[in-house]
Amino acid sequence: MTAFDPATATATYLATLDATSHARATAYTQGGHWILLWTTLVGLAVIMVILRSGVLVRVRDWLEARGIGPLRLTALVLGLSFGIEAVLNLPWSVYADWSREKGYGLTSQAFSGWISEYALGGVLGILFTVPMGVALYALIRRSPRFWWAWSGALVAGGFTVMMVVAPVLIDPLFNQYKPAPPGPVRDAVVALAKANGVPSDRIFIYDGSRQSNRYTANVSGLMGSARIAMSDVMFKKDADIPEVRAVVAHEMGHYVLGHVWRNAIVLSVLAVVGLFLVDRLFPFAARLLGAPGVRDLADPAGYPVVAALLLVLGLVSTPLTASLTRIGEIESDRFSLERAQEPDGLARALVKTIEYRAATPGRLEEMLFYTHPSVGSRVRMAMDWKAAQQAEPMPVTLVRPDQVPR
């Protein structure tokens, strides 16, 4: 009997896509790296337009003249700023988030559906970020020297609230989530959940094909709102039982290993560092961008200056935040292999994600931009695990269409 060779098995899996498909995936992925830069530049241009128009300063003065208190004034000015930014960013968002996805076959969503969701997302964003902004400016007024030191707790609190309410109040506005129907898929997932201490009644299938053609699943929520959701695209692309077990076990890994809490802590620390830099760089950035009428950091009319600094800092910190996510993905892959023991199922699922994530990037490219390890390295990890376990090829059981909710 020929010895199992992980390198050959990995190459075989990657070869299930032809050279044209791999080239297309590479073009899409590398173009996405440039999208990061252009999104920042477009955002800065929008911010300069808002600042130099003086609209926020005039609104601030008008509100002050009518005796509006600082909390309401801040909320109104920030809400106006967020709304103007959403409108001015719309042309770029149409290209980056819809037209480009359409061109690469990664969405079948009509423009009317996309623009309605963009508007809904903008409104929800304002409803969430305005209270956060009001609290942040209250911190600045209350503790002008050390406000940034308290910002970590504010970010952690906001992150936690968002994680709790998103599956219950926000996600259902965009998609329908239904419990996995009776059948082999549900039986496999429930057994896996019970074996790993995950609530077995929180496994859902949602109509992700409404927005995207990507083969994907996710874990979201905290405590009572925590759930694992599989996009219906998985089943439209013939996901078999081993694939489902492998993918769901990966998502369970995020839940069991506490990645949400770790991310909240790390993001809070990054927020403190970032807002400390905002505190120090605000005067320089205001002069550079041109902010006539903006008084100081505590002036909500100067929020676009803060936004510009956060945009640039966010771009610069991309390698750090991407690495944080990538480490969690590696840990969840390992969890899936150990708990589901479906290396071939995981490999088959990963190959189906190549269309939007190039399989074999350069090491530096992966370190700088990839939020997930490259598909090639993840498949190799699965094959190495299989070799270590001296596993035999897993049987394939296709999911029938009548087992998937429509």
C-alpha positions as CSV (number, residue, x, y, z in Angstrom):
1,M,0.0,0.0,0.0
2,T,1.4,3.4,-1.0
3,A,2.2,5.7,1.9
4,F,-0.1,8.7,2.2
5,D,1.8,11.9,1.1
6,P,0.3,15.2,2.5
7,A,2.1,17.3,-0.2
8,T,0.6,15.2,-3.0
9,A,-2.8,15.2,-1.4
10,T,-2.7,19.0,-1.0
11,A,-1.7,19.5,-4.6
12,T,-4.5,17.2,-5.7
13,Y,-7.1,19.2,-3.9
14,L,-5.8,22.5,-5.2
15,A,-5.8,21.1,-8.7
16,T,-9.6,20.5,-8.6
17,L,-9.7,24.1,-9.9
18,D,-8.2,24.9,-13.2
19,A,-5.4,27.5,-13.9
20,T,-7.9,30.1,-15.1
21,S,-9.9,29.8,-11.9
22,H,-6.8,30.2,-9.7
23,A,-5.7,33.2,-11.8
24,R,-9.1,34.8,-11.4
25,A,-9.0,34.2,-7.6
26,T,-5.5,35.8,-7.4
27,A,-6.6,38.8,-9.4
28,Y,-9.6,39.3,-7.1
29,T,-7.6,38.9,-3.9
30,Q,-4.7,41.1,-4.9
31,G,-7.2,43.7,-6.2
32,G,-8.7,43.6,-2.7
33,H,-5.4,44.7,-1.2
34,W,-5.6,47.9,-3.4
35,I,-9.2,48.4,-2.4
36,L,-8.0,48.8,1.2
37,L,-5.7,51.7,0.1
38,W,-8.3,53.3,-2.2
39,T,-11.0,53.1,0.4
40,T,-8.8,55.0,2.8
41,L,-8.0,57.7,0.2
42,V,-11.6,58.1,-0.8
43,G,-12.6,58.4,2.8
44,L,-10.0,61.1,3.4
45,A,-11.3,63.0,0.3
46,V,-14.8,62.8,1.7
47,I,-13.6,64.1,5.0
48,M,-11.8,67.0,3.5
49,V,-15.0,68.0,1.6
50,I,-17.0,67.9,4.8
51,L,-14.5,69.9,6.8
52,R,-13.8,72.6,4.2
53,S,-17.5,73.1,3.5
54,G,-17.9,74.2,7.1
55,V,-21.4,72.6,7.3
56,L,-20.8,71.0,10.7
57,V,-19.4,74.2,12.2
58,R,-22.5,76.1,11.0
59,V,-24.8,73.5,12.4
60,R,-22.9,73.5,15.7
61,D,-23.2,77.3,16.0
62,W,-26.9,77.2,15.1
63,L,-27.6,74.6,17.8
64,E,-25.5,76.5,20.4
65,A,-27.4,79.7,19.7
66,R,-30.6,77.9,20.5
67,G,-29.3,76.7,23.9
68,I,-29.0,73.0,22.9
69,G,-27.0,71.1,25.5
70,P,-23.7,69.4,24.8
71,L,-25.1,65.8,24.7
72,R,-27.9,66.6,22.2
73,L,-25.6,68.9,20.2
74,T,-23.0,66.2,19.9
75,A,-25.6,63.6,18.8
76,L,-27.1,65.9,16.2
77,V,-23.7,67.0,14.7
78,L,-22.3,63.4,14.7
79,G,-25.5,62.1,13.1
80,L,-25.3,64.7,10.4
81,S,-21.6,63.9,9.8
82,F,-22.2,60.2,9.5
83,G,-25.1,60.8,7.1
84,I,-23.1,63.0,4.8
85,E,-20.2,60.6,4.8
86,A,-22.6,57.7,3.8
87,V,-24.0,59.7,0.9
88,L,-20.6,60.9,-0.4
89,N,-19.1,57.5,-0.1
90,L,-21.9,55.9,-2.0
91,P,-20.3,55.9,-5.5
92,W,-17.2,54.2,-4.2
93,S,-19.2,51.7,-2.2
94,V,-21.2,50.9,-5.3
95,Y,-18.0,49.9,-7.1
96,A,-16.1,48.3,-4.3
97,D,-19.0,46.4,-2.6
98,W,-21.4,45.6,-5.4
99,S,-20.1,46.2,-9.0
100,R,-16.7,44.5,-8.4
101,E,-18.4,41.6,-6.6
102,K,-20.8,41.3,-9.5
103,G,-18.0,41.3,-12.0
104,Y,-16.3,38.4,-10.3
105,G,-19.5,36.4,-10.0
106,L,-19.4,36.6,-6.2
107,T,-22.9,38.1,-5.9
108,S,-26.2,37.7,-7.8
109,Q,-27.9,40.5,-5.9
110,A,-29.7,43.1,-7.9
111,F,-28.6,46.7,-7.4
112,S,-32.0,47.6,-6.0
113,G,-31.5,45.0,-3.2
114,W,-28.0,46.2,-2.6
115,I,-28.8,49.9,-2.3
116,S,-31.7,49.2,0.0
117,E,-29.4,47.2,2.3
118,Y,-26.8,49.9,2.1
119,A,-29.4,52.5,3.3
120,L,-30.6,50.2,6.1
121,G,-27.0,49.5,7.1
122,G,-26.3,53.3,7.2
123,V,-29.3,54.0,9.4
124,L,-28.4,51.2,11.8
125,G,-24.8,52.4,11.8
126,I,-25.8,55.8,12.8
127,L,-28.1,54.5,15.5
128,F,-25.3,52.5,17.0
129,T,-22.3,54.9,16.5
130,V,-23.9,58.1,17.6
131,P,-24.4,57.0,21.2
132,M,-20.8,55.7,21.2
133,G,-19.6,59.0,19.8
134,V,-21.7,61.0,22.4
135,A,-20.1,58.9,25.2
136,L,-16.6,59.4,23.7
137,Y,-17.0,63.2,23.6
138,A,-18.4,63.2,27.1
139,L,-15.2,61.5,28.2
140,I,-13.1,64.1,26.4
141,R,-14.9,66.9,28.1
142,R,-14.8,65.2,31.5
143,S,-11.2,64.1,31.4
144,P,-9.4,66.1,28.6
145,R,-6.0,64.8,29.6
146,F,-6.7,61.1,30.0
147,W,-9.9,60.4,28.1
148,W,-8.2,58.0,25.8
149,A,-7.2,55.8,28.8
150,W,-10.9,55.2,29.5
151,S,-11.8,54.5,25.9
152,G,-10.9,50.8,26.1
153,A,-13.7,50.1,28.5
154,L,-16.1,52.1,26.2
155,V,-15.0,50.1,23.2
156,A,-15.3,46.8,25.0
157,G,-18.7,47.7,26.3
158,G,-19.9,48.7,22.8
159,F,-18.4,45.6,21.2
160,T,-20.1,43.3,23.8
161,V,-23.5,45.0,23.4
162,M,-23.3,44.7,19.6
163,M,-22.3,41.0,19.8
164,V,-25.3,40.3,22.0
165,V,-28.0,42.2,20.1
166,A,-26.8,41.6,16.5
167,P,-28.1,38.0,16.1
168,V,-31.4,39.0,17.7
169,L,-32.2,42.5,16.3
170,I,-29.9,43.2,13.4
171,D,-29.1,40.1,11.4
172,P,-32.8,39.2,10.9
173,L,-33.3,42.5,9.1
174,F,-31.0,41.3,6.3
175,N,-31.5,37.5,6.2
176,Q,-33.9,34.7,7.3
177,Y,-32.4,32.3,9.8
178,K,-34.0,28.9,10.2
179,P,-33.0,26.0,12.4
180,A,-31.4,23.2,10.4
181,P,-34.2,20.9,9.3
182,P,-34.6,17.3,10.5
183,G,-32.3,14.9,8.6
184,P,-28.7,13.8,8.3
185,V,-27.3,17.4,8.4
186,R,-29.1,18.3,11.6
187,D,-28.3,14.9,13.2
188,A,-24.6,15.3,12.4
189,V,-24.4,18.9,13.6
190,V,-26.4,18.3,16.8
191,A,-24.2,15.3,17.7
192,L,-21.1,17.4,17.2
193,A,-22.5,20.3,19.3
194,K,-23.5,18.0,22.2
195,A,-20.1,16.4,22.1
196,N,-18.3,19.7,22.4
197,G,-20.5,21.5,24.9
198,V,-22.1,23.9,22.4
199,P,-25.9,24.6,22.5
200,S,-27.4,22.2,20.0
201,D,-30.5,24.3,19.4
202,R,-28.5,27.3,18.1
203,I,-27.5,25.8,14.6
204,F,-29.1,27.7,11.8
205,I,-29.1,27.9,8.0
206,Y,-29.6,31.3,6.5
207,D,-30.3,32.6,3.0
208,G,-26.8,34.0,2.5
209,S,-27.2,33.6,-1.3
210,R,-29.4,36.7,-1.1
211,Q,-26.2,38.8,-0.8
212,S,-23.3,36.6,-1.8
213,N,-22.3,33.5,-3.7
214,R,-19.6,32.7,-1.2
215,Y,-19.3,29.3,0.5
216,T,-19.3,30.4,4.1
217,A,-20.5,29.9,7.7
218,N,-20.1,32.0,10.8
219,V,-20.4,32.2,14.5
220,S,-22.0,35.2,16.2
221,G,-23.6,36.4,19.4
222,L,-22.7,35.9,23.0
223,M,-24.2,33.9,25.8
224,G,-27.9,33.3,25.1
225,S,-27.7,34.9,21.6
226,A,-24.7,32.8,20.5
227,R,-25.3,30.8,17.3
228,I,-23.6,29.1,14.4
229,A,-25.1,29.8,11.0
230,M,-24.4,28.1,7.6
231,S,-25.1,29.9,4.4
232,D,-27.4,28.1,2.0
233,V,-24.6,28.6,-0.6
234,M,-22.9,25.6,1.1
235,F,-25.6,23.3,0.1
236,K,-26.1,24.8,-3.3
237,K,-22.4,23.9,-3.9
238,D,-23.1,20.3,-2.8
239,A,-21.7,20.3,0.7
240,D,-21.5,16.7,2.0
241,I,-21.8,15.5,5.6
242,P,-18.0,15.5,6.3
243,E,-17.8,19.1,4.9
244,V,-20.7,20.2,7.1
245,R,-19.1,18.5,10.2
246,A,-15.7,20.1,9.4
247,V,-17.1,23.6,8.8
248,V,-19.4,23.6,11.8
249,A,-16.7,22.2,14.0
250,H,-14.5,25.1,12.9
251,E,-17.1,27.6,13.9
252,M,-17.6,25.8,17.2
253,G,-13.9,26.3,17.8
254,H,-14.4,30.0,17.8
255,Y,-17.1,29.6,20.4
256,V,-15.4,27.1,22.6
257,L,-12.0,28.7,22.5
258,G,-13.5,32.1,23.5
259,H,-12.2,34.1,20.5
260,V,-14.9,36.7,20.8
261,W,-13.7,37.6,24.3
262,R,-10.0,37.6,23.3
263,N,-10.8,39.9,20.3
264,A,-12.8,42.2,22.6
265,I,-9.8,42.6,24.9
266,V,-7.3,43.1,22.1
267,L,-9.5,45.5,20.3
268,S,-9.9,47.5,23.5
269,V,-6.1,47.8,23.9
270,L,-5.8,48.8,20.3
271,A,-8.5,51.4,20.8
272,V,-6.6,52.9,23.7
273,V,-3.4,53.1,21.7
274,G,-5.2,54.5,18.6
275,L,-7.2,57.2,20.6
276,F,-4.0,58.2,22.4
277,L,-2.5,58.9,19.0
278,V,-5.6,60.8,18.0
279,D,-5.2,62.9,21.1
280,R,-1.6,63.8,20.2
281,L,-2.1,64.2,16.5
282,F,-5.4,66.0,16.3
283,P,-4.0,69.6,16.1
284,F,-1.6,68.6,13.3
285,A,-4.2,66.7,11.4
286,A,-6.7,69.6,11.7
287,R,-4.2,72.0,10.1
288,L,-3.3,69.5,7.4
289,L,-6.8,68.7,6.4
290,G,-8.1,72.2,6.7
291,A,-10.8,72.5,9.4
292,P,-11.8,76.2,9.7
293,G,-14.0,76.9,12.7
294,V,-13.1,73.7,14.5
295,R,-12.1,74.7,18.0
296,D,-10.4,71.7,19.5
297,L,-10.6,67.9,20.1
298,A,-13.7,68.3,22.3
299,D,-15.6,70.1,19.4
300,P,-17.9,67.5,17.7
301,A,-17.7,69.6,14.5
302,G,-14.1,68.3,14.4
303,Y,-15.2,64.7,14.3
304,P,-14.1,64.3,10.7
305,V,-10.5,65.0,11.8
306,V,-10.8,62.1,14.3
307,A,-12.3,59.9,11.6
308,A,-9.4,60.7,9.2
309,L,-6.9,59.8,11.9
310,L,-8.7,56.5,12.6
311,L,-8.9,55.7,8.9
312,V,-5.1,56.1,8.5
313,L,-4.4,54.2,11.7
314,G,-6.7,51.4,10.7
315,L,-4.9,51.0,7.4
316,V,-1.5,51.0,9.1
317,S,-2.6,48.4,11.7
318,T,-4.1,46.0,9.0
319,P,-1.2,43.5,9.4
320,L,-1.8,43.4,13.2
321,T,-5.5,43.0,13.1
322,A,-5.3,40.5,10.2
323,S,-2.8,38.5,12.2
324,L,-5.1,38.4,15.3
325,T,-7.9,37.0,13.2
326,R,-5.6,34.6,11.3
327,I,-4.3,33.1,14.5
328,G,-7.9,32.4,15.6
329,E,-8.7,30.7,12.3
330,I,-5.7,28.4,12.7
331,E,-6.8,27.5,16.2
332,S,-10.3,26.8,14.9
333,D,-9.0,24.6,12.0
334,R,-7.1,22.6,14.6
335,F,-10.1,22.3,16.8
336,S,-12.2,21.1,13.8
337,L,-9.6,18.4,12.9
338,E,-9.4,17.2,16.5
339,R,-13.1,17.2,17.2
340,A,-14.8,16.4,13.9
341,Q,-11.9,14.4,12.5
342,E,-12.9,15.2,9.0
343,P,-9.6,16.3,7.2
344,D,-11.0,15.6,3.7
345,G,-14.2,17.3,4.5
346,L,-12.4,20.4,5.7
347,A,-10.1,20.3,2.6
348,R,-13.1,20.0,0.2
349,A,-14.8,22.9,1.9
350,L,-11.7,25.1,1.9
351,V,-11.1,24.5,-1.9
352,K,-14.6,26.0,-2.5
353,T,-13.5,29.3,-0.9
354,I,-10.6,29.8,-3.3
355,E,-12.8,31.9,-5.7
356,Y,-12.6,34.8,-3.2
357,R,-9.3,34.0,-1.5
358,A,-6.2,33.1,-3.5
359,A,-4.9,29.7,-2.6
360,T,-1.1,30.2,-2.6
361,P,-0.1,33.8,-1.9
362,G,3.5,34.9,-1.0
363,R,4.4,34.7,2.6
364,L,4.7,38.4,3.0
365,E,1.3,39.0,1.3
366,E,-0.3,36.6,3.6
367,M,1.2,38.2,6.7
368,L,0.2,41.7,5.7
369,F,-3.3,41.2,4.4
370,Y,-4.9,37.8,5.0
371,T,-7.4,37.5,7.8
372,H,-7.4,33.7,7.2
373,P,-4.4,31.5,6.5
374,S,-4.1,30.7,2.8
375,V,-6.2,27.9,1.5
376,G,-3.1,26.0,0.5
377,S,-1.6,26.1,4.0
378,R,-4.9,25.1,5.6
379,V,-5.4,22.2,3.3
380,R,-1.8,21.1,3.9
381,M,-2.5,21.3,7.7
382,A,-5.5,19.0,7.3
383,M,-3.5,16.6,5.2
384,D,-0.6,16.6,7.7
385,W,-3.1,15.8,10.4
386,K,-4.6,13.0,8.3
387,A,-1.1,11.6,7.8
388,A,-0.4,11.7,11.5
389,Q,-3.6,9.9,12.3
390,Q,-3.0,7.4,9.4
391,A,-6.5,8.1,8.3
392,E,-8.3,6.5,5.4
393,P,-10.3,8.5,2.9
394,M,-13.6,9.5,4.3
395,P,-16.9,8.4,2.6
396,V,-18.8,11.1,0.8
397,T,-22.6,11.5,1.5
398,L,-24.2,14.2,-0.5
399,V,-27.0,16.3,1.0
400,R,-30.2,15.9,-1.0
401,P,-32.0,19.2,-2.1
402,D,-35.1,18.2,-0.1
403,Q,-33.0,18.2,3.1
404,V,-32.2,21.9,2.8
405,P,-34.8,24.6,3.7
406,R,-35.9,26.8,0.8
